Amino acid sequence: MIEIQELTFRYSGSKKNALEKISLTIEKGGFVGIIGESGAGKTSLCNCLNGLIPHHYEGDFYGSVKVDGTDTFDIDAGKLALKVGSVFQDIESQITGYFVEDEILFGLENFGIPADQIEKRIVDSLETLGITELRHKEISSLSGGQKQKLVIAAILALEPDVLVLDEPTGELDPASSVQIFTLLKKLNEEKGITIVVAEQKIMLLCEFVKKLIVLEKGTCVHYGEIRSTLTHKKEMEEAGINCPRVLTLTAKMVEENLVPKNMKSEDSICLNAEEAADFIKKAAKIDSTKGNQVAYTATRKSDKNKGTDMSFSSLTGNSAPDDNAVLEFQNVAFSYNETANVHNLNVKVKKGDFISIIGSNGAGKSTFSKLCNGLLKPSSGDVLVLGESTKKRKVSSLAKHIGFLFQNPDRQICCATVREEIAFSLKNNGIPQDEIEKRVTDTLNEFGFDGDSEPFNMSRGQRQRLCLACLIALNPEILILDEPTTGLDYRECMEVMGKIAELNNKGTTVIMVCHDMEVVLDFAKTIIVMNRGEILAEDETRTVLGDRPLLERARLLPPQIAQVSMLLGNAFNDVFTADEMINRIKEVK
């Protein structure tokens, strides 16, 4: 279906090639993942498959890309779109309609689909994505994840032979991400659609794709069946790719001689929690039906606490009085349309807390975060920041105390250069000029930015880092983060979260909306679980992430090692990391 020969491309004005001598073939009906750190060439490769390179993006193009025998250089990108459907990384740039139905209708009418087929295609695509109830909704009222599903539905309605997706689950909750990949697998197996998907979530790729393309600095360093590619774990990590945690776990078991000599080395290549649990049972001879050797007595404050005042600091041993709360929700409710509202929110946040808000798309997480800094005012109840109601203060006044990172960094960038962008908010907050110059220089050095580069020539991950850098330069008392790791590769994610943790250790209060349960486990001290606009539970991180019924109710998945623990029995209930699992295996073996 796809044949690439000696593909090399350099964007106009760039000093280096975005893609370098890539040669590979993708068979008809293939399901291929593309992975690599930011700037590795994932988006560029996707744009070569759908014809945007070379027909839309200018530059030097060498080699060839053929789709079903047709050279993309010889066919208009618009005509190619009927054969190759594309879902872009920036969903907002792909949306043209006002209502959900209009968005799907737009492509069908533009490509001249017969009128008697249109209704069926609209209905089928909405049902396939599970968003039938959104058909007559305004697109502006949808969550980021719902918009992601809508765009995929609009593309599927065109019935393409090839589907190319660039970070399709970037803004989706874990359960919805699995749902999208399950759908892609179904389309691949039942309709024979050839699927190519660039994705940072390697755990999803390992679970679903048949083959994996590994890119590093524009070159293809590995391409093959998923299990054979994962045998190059060390090289992948050197390329900035975070291998699945179950793979790290099984590799450590081999290193520490916890695996019988008669087991083959390839047996340790596990693609998901189920395979890892089976491997551990066989290797360590563990019977999950018996394992109750280790008591697990952690308790959870969940539904019984719903709607009650609760100090998160009390969970972590901080006994500061209530009047020291830096942020407080008092019986807060907010509604601006029928698809997004929150109600009965009662929360007290102390100085130095690190709280993660988790929940499925549309649960009210972003609404919660915007209530924190006054972008939204409560319909009823009150939000207090440093003891003052947000109803009585302007957003600009609150911004002196609260830094806010939007889910989409492009909504936050407004200057022509990186240097000007960092200085912009400092000037708005009345920082003296000499101090501005010092902070800008320090920030550029800390993040390794070129101060003269244009923000919108940077990758999404780099733009996300820039927005965070601007907030850090302000040194706010409270930091609100709406999906801070979206679009970041593993190295960028660890760098960004390391800086946030460093700020938190110095006393900055952090409230983070996050879909990545691994990041939540590694950094958050406490968790708020939201579902349909209300708080389901609020407790310490491990207590929440170890409660499978609660997570299932909220349509969330536990971290991967925790999933393995749940499959191994009660003896492993409090195990969340690879090192903890190794130690527990030694105890119960």
Disulfide bonds with the S-S distance in Angstrom:
none
